[in-house]
């Protein structure tokens, strides 16, 4: 049995998470949470408790009470008080031993199987999976002696580190440990309970797929990596049979096109691009390494590079998002040199002949008038005329 923690807001991915919780953001035309549930099903898990919060109805409406043959039960974390508090919401549903998986990371069944195997082989009270990251800011850094966890720290500027991958195996001692874990900055974090469990805590180093798209540019890089390197994780055809592609359109390798989409004459879809269902790409548009959500409309002669367009958004004729390196300030921290063209969030409207400068972010349901150059952020529902 497993618990999937899917209650987080994903503020670092604003404005994409205004309406969508982070686990429902799409990588390879599938919600991130779907990869997690697939991996659990492939590992033989029959029942999953999903802890939901921000945007909870979107999770429940999409998955219902079953994913493949996995039974899904939902519990709600009404207030975002940390991952440990989220797990506590599922306490009454769980057996003596269980898995805990973050619902906002892309994992495969090898990550789960190898972590469970290490837990069983070591007769430990808890086991957590660790991964490596070139950008460990925001992750817990795991210190080990052999395979035994000796501490979990903030990264404090380390440029590469072994980090907590958000995949655990516990027995019910974790709940006593959580009760003894104080709240910190208004949250009770699950990793802080590990040194209070009263038994051996070990780290597994599984060799499976693990991506945590915590920033917009990581959504793009994770999508590109999955399309080119892990086709086994994409259950559907790369180009849906119902998609319409004009004979003069160009679709490069490692591109996905969803159900009912329409790619018009002369359009070019470059490597690493995902076009979701019911999307229309206008004549002579060029879309390179970008993500277009469901029901998006892209006009004629548009250029989008390294760009993310949310569900139902509209991009007018001749609009340009040229890509290149961007600098963004996210949650008070500057991120320089990131490969990100722009973001146009759910149901936003961008007029004709607009220029979206690198790093521009257009909030959900905002409107940008024709001929405008957008630098920086446009808030939700705002209207930009000049």
BELCORJO-V299722 format. One record per residue. N is the residue number from 1. RES is the residue in three letters. PSI is psi as a letter, one per 30 degrees, with the letter a starting at -180 (NA if undefined). NEAR is the number of other C-alpha atoms within 10 Angstrom. Layout:
n->{N	N}
res->{RES	RES}
psi->{PSI	PSI}
near->{NEAR	NEAR}
//
This chain:
n->{1	2	3	4	5	6	7	8	9	10	11	12	13	14	15	16	17	18	19	20	21	22	23	24	25	26	27	28	29	30	31	32	33	34	35	36	37	38	39	40	41	42	43	44	45	46	47	48	49	50	51	52	53	54	55	56	57	58	59	60	61	62	63	64	65	66	67	68	69	70	71	72	73	74	75	76	77	78	79	80	81	82	83	84	85	86	87	88	89	90	91	92	93	94	95	96	97	98	99	100	101	102	103	104	105	106	107	108	109	110	111	112	113	114	115	116	117	118	119	120	121	122	123	124	125	126	127	128	129	130	131	132	133	134	135	136	137	138	139	140	141	142	143	144	145	146	147	148	149	150	151	152	153	154	155	156	157	158	159	160	161	162	163	164	165	166	167	168	169	170	171	172	173	174	175	176	177	178	179	180	181	182	183	184	185	186	187	188	189	190	191	192	193	194	195	196	197	198	199	200	201	202	203	204	205	206	207	208	209	210	211	212	213	214	215	216	217	218	219	220	221	222	223	224	225	226	227	228	229	230	231	232	233	234	235	236	237	238	239	240	241	242	243	244	245	246	247	248	249	250	251	252	253	254	255	256	257	258	259	260	261	262	263	264	265	266	267	268	269	270	271	272	273	274	275	276	277	278	279	280	281	282	283	284	285	286	287	288	289	290	291	292	293	294	295	296	297	298	299	300	301	302	303	304	305	306	307	308	309	310	311	312	313	314	315	316	317	318	319	320	321	322	323	324	325	326	327	328	329	330	331	332	333	334	335	336	337	338	339	340	341	342	343	344	345	346	347	348	349	350	351	352	353	354	355	356	357	358	359	360	361	362	363	364	365	366	367	368	369	370	371	372	373	374	375	376	377	378	379	380	381	382	383	384	385	386}
res->{UNK	UNK	UNK	UNK	UNK	UNK	UNK	UNK	UNK	UNK	UNK	UNK	UNK	UNK	UNK	UNK	UNK	UNK	UNK	UNK	UNK	UNK	UNK	UNK	UNK	UNK	UNK	UNK	UNK	UNK	UNK	UNK	UNK	UNK	UNK	UNK	UNK	UNK	UNK	UNK	UNK	UNK	UNK	UNK	UNK	UNK	UNK	UNK	UNK	UNK	UNK	UNK	UNK	UNK	UNK	UNK	UNK	UNK	UNK	UNK	UNK	UNK	UNK	UNK	UNK	UNK	UNK	UNK	UNK	UNK	UNK	UNK	UNK	UNK	UNK	UNK	UNK	UNK	UNK	UNK	UNK	UNK	UNK	UNK	UNK	UNK	UNK	UNK	UNK	UNK	UNK	UNK	UNK	UNK	UNK	UNK	UNK	UNK	UNK	UNK	UNK	UNK	UNK	UNK	UNK	UNK	UNK	UNK	UNK	UNK	UNK	UNK	UNK	UNK	UNK	UNK	UNK	UNK	UNK	UNK	UNK	UNK	UNK	UNK	UNK	UNK	UNK	UNK	UNK	UNK	UNK	UNK	UNK	UNK	UNK	UNK	UNK	UNK	UNK	UNK	UNK	UNK	UNK	UNK	UNK	UNK	UNK	UNK	UNK	UNK	UNK	UNK	UNK	UNK	UNK	UNK	UNK	UNK	UNK	UNK	UNK	UNK	UNK	UNK	UNK	UNK	UNK	UNK	UNK	UNK	UNK	UNK	UNK	UNK	UNK	UNK	UNK	UNK	UNK	UNK	UNK	UNK	UNK	UNK	UNK	UNK	UNK	UNK	UNK	UNK	UNK	UNK	UNK	UNK	UNK	UNK	UNK	UNK	UNK	UNK	UNK	UNK	UNK	UNK	UNK	UNK	UNK	UNK	UNK	UNK	UNK	UNK	UNK	UNK	UNK	UNK	UNK	UNK	UNK	UNK	UNK	UNK	UNK	UNK	UNK	UNK	UNK	UNK	UNK	UNK	UNK	UNK	UNK	UNK	UNK	UNK	UNK	UNK	UNK	UNK	UNK	UNK	UNK	UNK	UNK	UNK	UNK	UNK	UNK	UNK	UNK	UNK	UNK	UNK	UNK	UNK	UNK	UNK	UNK	UNK	UNK	UNK	UNK	UNK	UNK	UNK	UNK	UNK	UNK	UNK	UNK	UNK	UNK	UNK	UNK	UNK	UNK	UNK	UNK	UNK	UNK	UNK	UNK	UNK	UNK	UNK	UNK	UNK	UNK	UNK	UNK	UNK	UNK	UNK	UNK	UNK	UNK	UNK	UNK	UNK	UNK	UNK	UNK	UNK	UNK	UNK	UNK	UNK	UNK	UNK	UNK	UNK	UNK	UNK	UNK	UNK	UNK	UNK	UNK	UNK	UNK	UNK	UNK	UNK	UNK	UNK	UNK	UNK	UNK	UNK	UNK	UNK	UNK	UNK	UNK	UNK	UNK	UNK	UNK	UNK	UNK	UNK	UNK	UNK	UNK	UNK	UNK	UNK	UNK	UNK	UNK	UNK	UNK	UNK	UNK	UNK	UNK	UNK	UNK	UNK	UNK	UNK	UNK	UNK	UNK	UNK	UNK	UNK	UNK	UNK	UNK	UNK	UNK	UNK	UNK	UNK	UNK	UNK	UNK	UNK	UNK	UNK	UNK	UNK	UNK	UNK}
psi->{l	l	k	k	j	h	f	l	e	h	f	f	g	k	g	f	g	e	e	k	l	e	f	f	k	k	k	h	g	k	k	e	f	e	e	e	e	e	e	e	e	f	g	g	k	f	k	k	k	j	j	l	c	k	h	e	f	e	e	e	e	e	f	b	g	k	j	b	g	k	k	k	k	k	l	k	j	e	k	j	g	l	e	e	e	e	e	f	f	g	e	f	f	k	a	e	k	l	l	k	k	k	g	g	k	j	l	l	f	e	e	e	e	e	e	e	e	e	e	e	f	f	h	l	f	l	k	k	k	l	l	l	k	f	i	f	k	f	l	k	k	k	k	l	j	b	g	k	k	f	l	k	l	k	f	h	g	k	f	k	l	k	l	k	f	h	k	l	k	l	a	f	f	f	e	e	e	e	f	g	j	l	k	j	h	g	l	j	k	e	f	f	f	e	g	g	e	g	l	k	k	l	k	k	i	l	g	a	k	j	k	j	i	f	l	e	f	f	e	e	e	e	e	e	e	e	e	e	f	h	f	f	f	j	f	l	k	e	j	k	f	f	k	k	j	k	f	f	l	k	j	l	l	h	k	k	k	l	k	g	l	j	j	l	k	f	l	k	j	l	k	g	k	k	j	a	k	h	k	k	j	l	k	g	k	j	j	k	h	l	k	j	l	k	g	k	k	k	a	k	h	k	j	j	k	h	k	k	k	l	k	g	l	k	j	l	k	g	k	k	j	f	b	l	k	l	k	k	j	k	h	g	k	k	j	l	h	k	j	k	d	l	k	j	l	k	g	l	k	k	a	k	h	k	k	j	l	k	f	k	k	j	l	k	g	l	k	k	l	k	g	k	k	k	k	b	k	k	l	k	g	l	k	j	e	NA}
near->{18	22	26	26	26	28	30	26	19	21	16	16	21	22	24	26	24	19	16	23	25	29	29	22	21	22	25	28	23	16	19	24	26	22	22	23	28	20	21	27	19	16	16	13	18	17	18	26	22	27	26	27	21	23	20	21	13	16	22	16	9	12	14	14	14	15	17	11	12	19	15	20	17	19	18	16	24	14	13	17	18	19	22	23	21	30	23	17	17	20	14	7	12	16	11	9	14	18	23	21	24	24	29	28	24	24	28	23	20	18	23	24	18	17	25	23	14	21	23	14	8	15	13	17	21	27	29	27	26	25	21	15	17	10	13	20	17	11	18	22	24	23	18	15	10	9	15	16	20	16	16	18	14	14	19	11	10	12	11	14	21	20	23	23	25	22	22	26	26	22	17	16	17	24	18	13	18	23	15	13	20	13	16	11	9	10	16	22	21	19	21	22	20	27	17	16	21	14	13	16	24	26	25	22	17	19	13	14	16	18	21	18	24	16	14	22	22	18	23	24	19	18	27	23	16	20	24	13	11	12	15	10	17	16	9	13	12	18	18	16	12	14	18	17	19	14	11	14	18	18	19	14	14	21	23	24	29	25	18	17	24	21	28	22	18	19	25	22	27	19	19	26	30	32	29	25	22	20	25	23	28	23	21	21	26	22	27	22	24	30	29	29	25	23	21	25	22	28	22	22	21	25	23	27	23	27	30	26	27	26	23	20	25	24	26	22	21	20	26	24	24	20	22	16	14	18	16	19	12	13	9	7	8	10	11	11	11	16	21	28	26	32	28	28	28	28	20	26	24	26	21	22	19	22	21	26	20	26	28	24	25	31	26	27	19	21	23	24	17	19	16	18	17	21	15	16	15	20	16	17	15	15	15	16	11	10}
//
